[in-house]
Amino acid sequence: MRGVPFHAKVARLEYCLPERVESNEQLLQENPDWKLEKIVQKTGITQRYLAAPEQTAADLCVEATEKLFAKAPVDRQEIDALLFCTQSPDFVLPTSACIIQNRLGLPTKTAAFDFNLGCSGFVYGLALAGSMIEAGLSESVLLLCGDTYTKYIDPHDRTCRPIFSDAGTATWIRRSERPLLGPFDLGTDGSGYGNLIVPNRGARAAKNSGSSDTALHMDGASVFMFTMNAVPKNVRGLLAKAGMEPGQVDSFFFHQASRVVLDAIEQNLQLPPEKVVRELEDVGNTVSSTIPIALKRSAEGGRLQPGQRVLLCGFGVGYSWGSCLLEWSGEESRP
């Protein structure tokens, strides 16, 4: 794996949440046997955002991108690559990125493609964008992350429903004079694919089993054990690759899976609580969008300052994980 940062920077971010908000009280009305206090204690989540029936991840990402174009001095004719991370595309084919390119009015010279990853997707997307810039394939990349997991969830699933939220994010990545993005450390263990899965919706449907189950399934205990095995090693491996100690990192942006997961990672790595960013209580777990949303909110709140070195780490479905270092350029903080 590459141990040298890319000459690329995160210039701007925006996110879009659906209008519909679901409170924990609403969950309890539909599921009166649920122990709401225990659920909140474990998840740390008090509300979620649900996409409308006709609203897709692509719609949310288009809206986030239009917000980015409206606020930032971005000439859409300069965008030369569009990367869309999603596990809820508009269609099996064509690729949603092609549709988004047309909707946004980006030039036809724009390279556009989807990639199917979940909670590690933002970090992988940054690696793709940085690689394209470093290789001279691109100068200005639009990385979109969006999912509508709530459309896959059974309303009585107490493991998934209290956690997942829908969202779309847009991140503008540009070439920089100094290397600000990286290094990266990525990994995969596909043996755990069945512990977080939507069955019977792809080509490998269980036609002979008689099963018509198409809901999201998560083995919470197995996913938690995977996280505690993979994430601390990943973070330590990245820091070793960069020749850094944890104390040299200003902030840690982990995938916002749940309170219990963040607590366990923080304790395992012995990180100061004030350095571990938490942005999930009023947003929920938005899959590949959790880290960019946390970055945006931290920048808006003044907690993320120009020149700070932050560590990003995504992990989950696949199993897939990845981490990287990022020096914050500060462009997001400018009016």
C-alpha positions in Angstrom: 0.0 0.0 0.0 1.1 3.5 -0.8 2.8 5.3 2.1 3.2 8.7 0.4 0.4 11.3 0.4 -1.3 12.5 -2.8 -1.0 16.1 -4.1 -4.7 16.5 -3.5 -7.0 18.3 -1.1 -10.6 18.3 0.1 -11.8 21.7 -1.0 -15.5 21.7 -0.2 -18.2 19.5 1.2 -22.0 19.6 1.4 -24.7 17.2 2.5 -28.4 16.7 2.0 -30.8 15.0 4.4 -34.4 14.1 3.5 -37.2 16.1 4.8 -38.8 13.3 6.8 -37.5 12.9 10.3 -38.3 9.8 12.4 -38.0 10.1 16.2 -37.4 7.3 18.7 -40.9 7.9 20.0 -42.3 7.0 16.6 -40.3 3.7 16.7 -41.8 2.9 20.1 -45.3 3.6 18.9 -44.9 1.0 16.2 -42.9 -1.4 18.4 -44.2 -1.0 22.0 -42.2 -4.0 23.2 -38.8 -2.3 22.4 -36.7 -1.1 25.4 -36.1 2.4 24.1 -33.8 3.5 26.8 -31.4 0.6 26.2 -31.5 1.1 22.5 -30.6 4.8 22.8 -27.9 3.9 25.3 -26.2 1.6 22.8 -26.8 3.5 19.6 -26.5 7.1 20.8 -29.1 8.0 18.1 -32.3 9.9 18.9 -33.7 10.4 15.3 -33.2 9.4 11.7 -33.9 10.8 8.3 -35.9 8.8 5.8 -36.0 9.3 2.0 -39.4 9.7 0.5 -40.7 6.7 -1.5 -39.8 8.3 -4.8 -36.5 9.8 -3.6 -33.2 8.1 -4.3 -29.6 8.3 -3.2 -28.8 10.0 -6.5 -31.5 12.6 -5.8 -30.0 13.4 -2.5 -26.5 13.6 -3.9 -27.6 15.9 -6.8 -29.2 18.2 -4.2 -26.0 18.2 -2.1 -23.9 19.0 -5.2 -26.1 21.9 -6.2 -25.6 23.3 -2.7 -21.9 22.9 -3.2 -21.9 24.6 -6.6 -24.1 27.4 -5.2 -21.7 28.2 -2.3 -18.3 27.4 -3.7 -16.5 29.0 -6.7 -16.8 25.8 -8.7 -17.0 25.9 -12.4 -18.9 22.7 -13.3 -17.1 22.7 -16.6 -13.9 22.1 -14.7 -15.1 18.8 -13.1 -13.4 16.0 -15.0 -14.4 13.0 -12.8 -17.5 12.0 -11.0 -17.3 9.1 -8.5 -20.6 7.9 -6.9 -20.4 5.5 -3.9 -23.7 3.8 -3.3 -25.4 0.5 -2.5 -28.8 1.8 -3.5 -28.5 2.9 -7.1 -31.4 4.1 -9.3 -31.1 1.0 -11.5 -29.1 -2.2 -11.8 -27.9 -0.5 -15.0 -27.0 2.0 -16.3 -24.6 3.3 -13.7 -26.2 6.1 -11.7 -23.1 8.3 -12.1 -23.9 8.7 -15.8 -27.4 9.9 -15.0 -26.0 12.3 -12.4 -23.5 13.7 -14.8 -26.4 14.6 -17.2 -28.6 16.0 -14.4 -25.8 18.3 -13.1 -24.9 19.5 -16.6 -21.3 18.4 -16.3 -19.2 18.3 -19.5 -19.1 15.1 -21.5 -15.3 14.9 -20.9 -16.2 13.9 -17.3 -15.3 10.4 -16.4 -18.2 9.0 -14.3 -18.7 5.7 -12.6 -20.3 4.1 -9.5 -18.6 2.0 -7.0 -20.4 -0.3 -4.6 -19.2 0.1 -1.0 -20.8 0.9 2.3 -19.3 2.5 5.4 -15.7 2.4 4.1 -16.8 4.1 0.8 -15.8 7.6 1.6 -12.2 6.7 2.4 -12.0 4.4 -0.7 -13.5 7.3 -2.8 -10.8 9.6 -1.5 -8.2 7.0 -2.5 -9.6 6.8 -6.0 -9.8 10.5 -6.4 -6.3 11.1 -5.1 -4.9 8.3 -7.3 -6.6 9.9 -10.4 -5.2 13.3 -9.6 -1.7 11.9 -8.8 -1.7 9.9 -12.1 -2.6 13.0 -14.1 -6.0 11.7 -15.1 -7.9 14.4 -13.3 -7.5 17.8 -11.8 -11.0 18.3 -10.2 -13.0 15.4 -8.8 -16.5 15.2 -7.5 -17.0 12.4 -5.0 -20.6 11.7 -4.1 -21.7 9.3 -1.4 -25.3 8.4 -0.9 -27.6 5.6 0.3 -31.2 5.0 1.2 -30.8 2.0 3.5 -34.1 2.6 5.2 -35.8 1.3 2.0 -34.3 -2.1 2.8 -35.2 -2.3 6.5 -38.1 -4.3 8.0 -40.0 -1.9 10.2 -39.8 -4.3 13.1 -36.1 -4.9 12.9 -34.7 -3.6 16.2 -31.1 -4.1 15.1 -31.2 -2.0 11.9 -34.1 0.4 12.1 -32.9 2.4 15.2 -29.6 3.0 13.5 -29.7 3.7 9.8 -30.5 7.0 8.1 -30.6 8.2 4.5 -28.3 11.0 3.2 -26.3 12.2 0.3 -23.0 14.1 0.3 -20.8 15.9 -2.2 -17.1 16.4 -1.8 -14.9 18.4 -4.2 -11.3 17.2 -4.4 -8.7 19.3 -6.2 -5.0 19.1 -7.1 -2.9 20.8 -4.5 0.7 22.1 -4.5 1.5 20.2 -1.3 0.6 16.6 -0.6 -2.4 16.9 1.8 -4.2 13.6 1.3 -2.9 10.3 2.6 -1.3 7.9 3.1 -4.0 5.2 3.0 -4.4 1.8 4.5 -7.2 -0.3 3.0 -8.4 -3.9 3.7 -11.0 -6.5 3.0 -12.3 -9.8 4.5 -15.1 -11.1 2.3 -15.6 -14.1 4.5 -18.0 -12.0 6.6 -20.2 -10.8 3.7 -23.2 -12.6 5.1 -23.3 -10.8 8.4 -24.5 -7.5 6.7 -26.5 -8.2 3.6 -29.6 -7.6 1.5 -30.4 -11.0 0.1 -32.4 -11.9 -3.0 -32.1 -8.6 -4.8 -29.2 -9.4 -7.1 -28.3 -12.0 -9.6 -27.6 -14.6 -6.8 -31.1 -14.6 -5.5 -32.1 -17.7 -3.5 -34.6 -18.9 -6.1 -34.4 -22.5 -5.1 -34.8 -21.9 -1.4 -38.3 -20.5 -1.6 -37.1 -17.4 0.2 -38.5 -14.0 -0.8 -36.6 -12.1 1.9 -35.2 -8.8 0.5 -34.7 -6.9 3.8 -31.4 -5.8 5.2 -30.0 -8.2 7.7 -27.2 -7.4 10.2 -25.6 -9.8 12.7 -24.8 -7.0 15.2 -22.5 -9.1 17.4 -20.4 -10.4 14.5 -20.1 -7.0 12.9 -19.0 -5.6 16.3 -16.4 -8.3 16.7 -15.1 -7.6 13.2 -14.9 -3.9 14.0 -12.9 -4.4 17.1 -10.5 -6.8 15.4 -9.9 -4.8 12.2 -10.2 -1.1 13.1 -7.5 -0.7 15.8 -5.1 -2.7 13.6 -5.9 -0.5 10.7 -5.4 2.7 12.6 -2.1 1.5 14.1 -0.9 0.3 10.7 -1.7 3.6 9.1 0.1 5.6 11.8 3.1 3.3 11.5 3.1 3.8 7.7 3.1 7.6 8.2 5.7 7.5 10.9 3.3 9.2 13.4 2.0 8.7 16.9 -1.7 9.0 17.9 -0.9 12.2 19.8 0.2 13.9 16.5 -3.3 13.6 15.1 -5.6 16.5 15.9 -8.9 14.7 15.4 -10.2 11.2 14.6 -13.2 10.8 12.3 -14.4 7.3 12.5 -17.5 6.0 10.7 -20.4 6.9 12.9 -21.7 3.4 13.4 -23.1 3.7 16.9 -22.2 5.0 20.4 -21.1 1.6 21.6 -18.8 1.1 18.6 -17.2 4.5 19.0 -16.8 4.0 22.7 -15.1 0.7 22.2 -12.7 2.0 19.5 -11.8 5.0 21.6 -11.1 2.7 24.6 -9.1 0.2 22.6 -6.9 2.8 21.0 -6.7 4.8 24.3 -7.7 8.0 22.5 -8.6 11.2 24.3 -12.4 11.6 24.1 -12.1 15.2 23.0 -10.3 14.0 19.9 -12.9 11.5 18.7 -15.5 13.2 16.7 -19.2 12.2 17.3 -21.9 13.4 14.9 -24.6 10.7 15.0 -27.2 11.6 17.7 -29.5 13.7 15.5 -28.4 12.2 12.1 -28.0 8.5 12.6 -25.8 6.1 10.7 -25.8 7.4 7.1 -23.4 4.6 5.8 -20.8 6.1 3.5 -21.9 9.7 4.3 -21.1 9.7 8.0 -17.5 10.9 7.7 -18.1 13.7 5.2 -21.1 14.9 7.3 -19.0 14.9 10.4 -16.2 16.8 8.6 -18.7 19.4 7.3 -20.3 19.9 10.7 -16.9 20.2 12.5 -15.7 22.8 10.0 -18.9 24.8 10.3 -18.6 24.6 14.1 -15.0 25.8 14.1 -13.8 22.5 15.6 -11.8 21.7 12.4 -9.3 24.3 11.6 -6.9 24.9 8.6 -3.7 23.0 8.9 -5.0 20.4 11.3 -4.1 16.7 10.6 -7.0 14.4 11.0 -7.4 10.6 10.6 -10.4 9.2 8.8 -11.5 5.6 9.2 -14.4 3.8 7.6 -15.5 0.2 8.2 -18.4 -2.2 7.7 -20.3 -4.1 5.1 -18.1 -6.4 3.0 -16.3 -6.7 5.3 -14.4 -3.7 4.1 -12.3 -1.1 5.9 -9.9 1.8 5.2 -8.2 4.7 6.8 -6.2 7.7 5.7 -4.7 10.9 6.9 -5.9 14.3 5.7 -4.5 17.8 6.3 -7.4 20.1 6.3 -7.0 22.8 3.7 -9.4 25.3 5.3 -11.2 26.2 2.0 -14.4 24.8 3.5 -14.2 27.4 6.3 -14.0 30.3 3.9 -17.2 32.2 2.9 
